[in-house]
Amino acid sequence: MTDKPGKPPERTDEAALTGTTPRRRPKPPVDTVGGRQLSPATLMMGHGYDPMLSEGSLKPPIFATSTFVFPNAAAGKRHFEGVTGKRPGGAEGLVYSRFNGPNQEILEDRLGIWEEAEDALAFSSGMSAIATLFLALVKPGDTIVHSGPLYAATETLIARILGKFGVHWLDFPAGATREEIDAVLSKAASGNVALIYLESPANPTNALVDVEAVAASRDAIFAGANKPPIAIDNTFLGPLWAKPLQQGADLVVYSLTKYAGGHSDLVAGGVLGSKELINTIRLMRNTIGTICDPNTAWMLLRSLETLELRMSRAGENAVKVCEYLRTHPKVESVGYLGFLPEGSRQRDIYDRHCTGAGSTFSLYLKGGEKEAFAFLDALRIAKLAVSLGGTETLASAPAAMTHLSVPDARKKALGITDNLVRISIGVEDADDLIADFEEALKSV
């Protein structure tokens, strides 16, 4: 985009031409100080935005407009030459809010910083991001290889919706070994594998995928133009505790509703990765209109300023809460990444891929649905609601709620049992949360 805040247009000397006082000239962006590269937490306060292009406003205004004015007809032609591919280099500037806008572009710039991604796109929801990704990269007759379990709506999209259009799929368990991954990819290679799609940690079991092993397997089995991209849903741990692009993933997917938004007051999604792949997905987004709106982008810019603080506090709380829960007599086990046993494959993946255990975990109570429901109904601080990554603590029963549509046999194979409660710890006082869980467990 040409006139994006932070990238000022060329201007004539207003004082010389008109005799008026010229407007203040924009300052160059500050990404380093004294040779030090600034951290993402610091860059969230201003990267990609130039106050001088918005009347000196400290924060970006909300650009509530459906269309943008061209300076002249030639500029309009040049833009659409880029949009249609008649001119290499893509579109320049702004034209219509289905394609992009200042708020969304600032947001995309800042999202890319966290993952050190070449480019990023913002979407109206996490599922619209995933759906647009699939539609852009997959065609009838192709195969998607994915880890399991996935978020239930993602599995539904692959198996039931794309399946109606002739898209096939094969999967391997989230904790699969290199040999198991090799076996599935080798079997899939008899057809056209268009995409390898991962989710780590898996929702809701918290099982980790060995991204490095998947990338190595992909590189060994496929070659050249036949090498399928690897995309991964990084919602549970990213961007603070996991950066899958460093392990060999090509694209990272987010439900920005969760930690990035972090206040349970918006719905959005994101895809980050190489410019080549992002541009392919951008063309599909431009066509079907799955971009997020300016107000949501503006709210996400606000949220990104406190992302590190919120995630850090929630992670610290989760350690204390899980330490309490793991020894409770009514608890069967706690699926928390910080408790992975030394020497286990999951611990090995965690040590190589993660910098923190996160704040969302699976709690397995002794009993079944009756006990899980009794616990959930007795909570007073934690809220009985789906979603995760907000400032408040949330708890739900995946088998009866988010994953109800998953066939029973598959739920059993994936460990999504009736006694499983998924908990997302917020930023409340940790001792207050422990007191809430302690009282609720008395009802079990």
N, C-alpha and C positions, 0 to 999 in steps of 0.2 A: 504494500500500500504506500502511495507516494506521500500523502500529506498526513500520515499517522503522527500523533503526538510522540515526540522524541526523534522524529525524522523530518525536520522543518523543510518547507519548500524554499526555493530560491526566491529572493525578494529584490525589488528595485529599491533604490534609495529614496524613501518617501520624502525626506526633507528637501532633497535636491529637486524633486519633481513638483512638489506641491507647496513647499515652504512650511509644512506642518511638522510638528514634533513626531519623529518616527516612533513606532511601537518598539517595546523592548525586544532585543534580539534573544533568541533561545540559546540556552547553554548546552554544550555537548553532554551526552550521557556520561555518568560516572560509574564505571565498572571496576576500576582499580584505584588505589590510593597508595602513593609511595612505592609502586611496584607490587603491592599486595592485591591479589584477586579477591574481590569482595564475595562474601558468602551469600547463598540464596536468601537467608533470613534478612540480610541487609538490603539486597536488591529488591525484595518484595515491597519496599517502601517507595520505590519510584521508577524502577526500570521500565523502559518502553513508553514513558509518559513525559511530555514536556509541558509544564504549566504555561509557558509563554504562548503555546498554541491554543490555550483555553482561557484567555483573559487572566492568566496568573493564578487560576484556581489550584490550590494545593493538591486536591484530589481530582481525578478525572470526572467530569460531568457525565451524566447518562445521555447518550446520543439517541434520543427517542425520535428517530426518523425512519421512514421506509425506503427513501431513495436519496441520492446525492447528486449535486449539480456538477456538470462538466464545465471546465473553463472555456472550451470551444468544441466544435463538432469533430475536429481532427482527433482530439483527445478521446472523445467517445468512441470513434472508430478504432483507435489504437487499443482501447480497453477490450473491446469485443473481439478484436483480432487475437488478443491474448487468451480470452475466455474460450474461444472456439478452437484454438490451436493453430490458426492460420499464421500466427507469428510466434516463434519460439520465445520462451522466457516467461510465459504465463501472463496473467492479468496484472495491471498496475492501477493503483488508486482505488477509489470506492465508487460503486455504481448503484447497488441495491442491497438491502439488508438481509436478503436470503443468502447472499454470498458472504458478506462480512460487514464489520463496522468497527469504529475505533475501540469501543469497549472490549469487543471480542478479540481484536488483534493485540491489545495490551495484555489481556489475560493469556493468550496463547504464547506470547513472548515470555511471560513469567512462569508459566507451566513448564516450558522447555528448559528453563534454568535448573530446576530441581533434578531433572534426569540427565542433564547435559545432552539433550536431544537436539537434533538439527532443526526440527519444526514441530508444531503441535496444532491440533484442531479442537475446538470446543463444540459440544453438542447439547441438545435439549434434554438429554437424560443419558444415563449409563447405557441403557439398552438401545437407544438410538445410535449411540457411538458404536456399539457392537454390531448392530444390524447394518449400519452404513459401511463399516469395515468389511463385513461378509459380502454385501452386495457389490462392493467395489472390486473384490479380489477373487470371488468364486462365481463360477458359471455352471449351468446344468451339465451333469456328467462328471464333475470334479468331486474330489474327496477331501473332507476336512478330517485331520487327525487331531484328537484333543485329549487332554488329561481329564480324569474324573475323580470326584464329582466336580461339576460346574454349578454356578448359580442356576436355579431351576429354570428361569426364563431363558437363559442362554442355551441350556439343553433343549428346551422346547423349540427355540428358534432353529437350532441345527437339525434336530430329528423330525419335528412335525411340520415346520413351515418350509425350510429350505428343502426338506425331503420331498415335499410335494412337487418341487421343480427339478427333481432328478439329481440333487446333491446327496452324495453318500458320506458316511462317516465311520471312523474306527476310533477306539479310545484305549487308553492304558491308565492304570491307577496312578493317582498323584505321586505316590512314593516309589514308582517303578524304578528298577535298576536299569543300567545301560543295556544289558542283554534283553530285558523285557521291552524296552523302547525300540531297540533294533528290530526285534521280531515284529512289532506292530507296524513300524515304518516300512520294513521290507515287504510285508504283506500288502500294505497300501500302495507301494511303488508300482504294482502291476497296473494301476490306473494313474490318473493325473491328480497328484496331491497338490492342491492349490494353496493350502494354509495349514499350519500347525498352530493350534490354539490352546493355550495353557491358562490355568488359574492357580495361583500359589500365594498364600495358603488357600487350600480349597474351602469353599463355602458349603456346609458349615463345619466340616470336620477338623479344619486347621492343618491338614496334611500338606507337606511341602513338595513341590516338583523340583527335580534336579535340572535346572535350566541349562547348565553347562553340558550335562549328559545328552539332553535333547538336541542341543546345537551340534555337538560332536557327532551324534548319530545322523542327524540331517546332512551334515557335511560329508559324511562317509558314504551315505546311500544315494544321495542326489548330487548332481553336478551341473554347473553352468546355469543356463536359463531354466532348467528344470528344478532348481533348488527352491522349495517353498519358503516363504517368510514365516518367522515365528512371532506370534503375537501373544501377549500375556496380560491377564487381568491382575493388576498390582494394587487393587483397592485396599486390601486388608493391611498391607505393610508400607505401601508407598505414600509419599516419596521419601519419608524420613528413614525407614528401617530396611528398605530394599530398593535396589536400582538394577532391574533385570537387563537393561541394555548393556551393562558391564559384563553380564554372563553369557551374552550371545543372542539375546532377543533382538528382533528388528523393530517391533512395535510394542508399546505399552498402552494398556487400556485402563481407564479409570471411571468409576462412578464418582464424579466430583461432588455428588450429593453427600458423600460420607466425610472423610477427614478433611478434604480440601475445602468443602463448604463448612462443615463442622458445627453448624448451629441448628440443624434440622429445620431449615426454613427455605430451602431451595432444592431443585432437582436439576442435575446437569451431568454431562459426561465429557470425557476427553480421550484423545488418541495422540500419542507422541512417538516420534521416530525419525527415520531418514526422510530427507526432502523428497526423494523419488517416490516412496510409498505414500507419504502424506499427500503429495500432489495428486496421486491417483484417487485417494479417498476424498480429497477436497472436491474433485470433479463430481463425484457421486453426491456429496453433501450439497453442492450447489444445485444439483438437479432435483433432489427430493426434499430439500429444505429442512434438514435436521439440525441446523445451527441453533445454539442457545440464543435467547433474546438479550438485548442490551442491559436490561435491569438485572437479570441473573448474572451476567458477566461482571457487572459493577459490584454486585454483592460478593462474588467470588474474589474479586480483587481485594475487597475489605478482609475477607477471611484468610487469604494467603498471608497477610501481614502477621497473623498470630498462629500460623500453622505449626511452626516448630514448638512454640510455647504450649499449645493445646495438646499436641501429640505427646510431647515429653511428659506433661503432667498426667495424662491418661495412662501412659506406659508405667510411670512410677506407681500410680494407684493400683494398676492391674497386678503388679508384683506382690503388693501387700495383700490384696484380696485373694489372689490365687494361693498364696502361702497359707492363708486361713482355711480356705475351702478344701485343700488337698488332704488335710488330716481329719476332716469332719466325718463322724461315723455314718452319716446318711449319704455321703458322697462316694460313688463308685470310683470315679477318676476325674481328672481335670485335664482337658486337652489344651494345655497352654505351652507355647513354644519354649518358654523358659525352663520347662521341666523335662525336656527331651533327654533321655538317658545317655550317658557317655558311651561312645562306641557304637551307637545305633546309626542306621543309615540316615534317619531323619535328622539326628544331631549333626552328622557330617554335612548334610545339605545346609542346615541352619548356620553352621560355622563358616561355610564358604560363601553363602548368599546374603545373610542377614546381619544387620547391626543392632537389632533390637527385637524383642519378642512380641511387640504390639500390645494392643489393649482389648482385642476381641478374642474370645476363647470359647471352647465347648465344655460344658459342665454335664457330666453323666451322673445322674442320681441313682441311688439304689431303688429299683422298682420299674415303673413304666409310665404310661401316659397319665394315670391317676396321680402319681407322685409329682410328676413334672407340672401338671396343672395346679396342684395344691401349692407348690412352691411359688409359681408365677402369680397366682391369685393373692398370695399373702404379702407380696412385696409392697413397700410403702414409699421408698425413695426411688428405686429403679422403676422405670416405666415399662409396662407390658406393650411392646411395640416392635415391629420389624424395623429394619435398617440398622445402621451402626455408625460409629465414628463421630457422634455428636458430642456436645458438651455435657449432655446428661447420660446416665447409665440406662441402657435398654436391655431387655431380656425377651426371648421368644422361644417357641417350641417348633423348630424347623420341620419335623416330620408331619406336624398337624397344620402348619401354616405355610411358610415360604416354599417348602418342598412337598406339599401335599399332592401335587400333580405328578410327581415322580412315581413310576410303578413300584409297588411294594418290594418286588424281588430286587430291583436296582437299589432301592433305599437300603435294603438289608446288606447287599454286597458292598455298598459304600460306607456303611457304618452310621447311617442316618436313622437312629433308633428312637423309639417312643420316649425313652428316658433322657434324651439329649435336650439340654437347654443351651441356647446360644446367648452369650452375654457380651455386651460391648460396654466397657468401663468408661465413664466420663471423667470430668474434672472436679467432681465434688470432693469433700473430705473423705479420705480413705477409711478412717475409723467409723464414720457414719455409714458408709456402704457396708462395712463388715457387720455392723450392728443390724442393718436391714436384712442382710442375708442370714444372719444368725437367727433372727426372729422368724423369718420365712421358713427356714429349715425345720422349725418346730412343728410346722403344719404338715410336714411330710411323714 
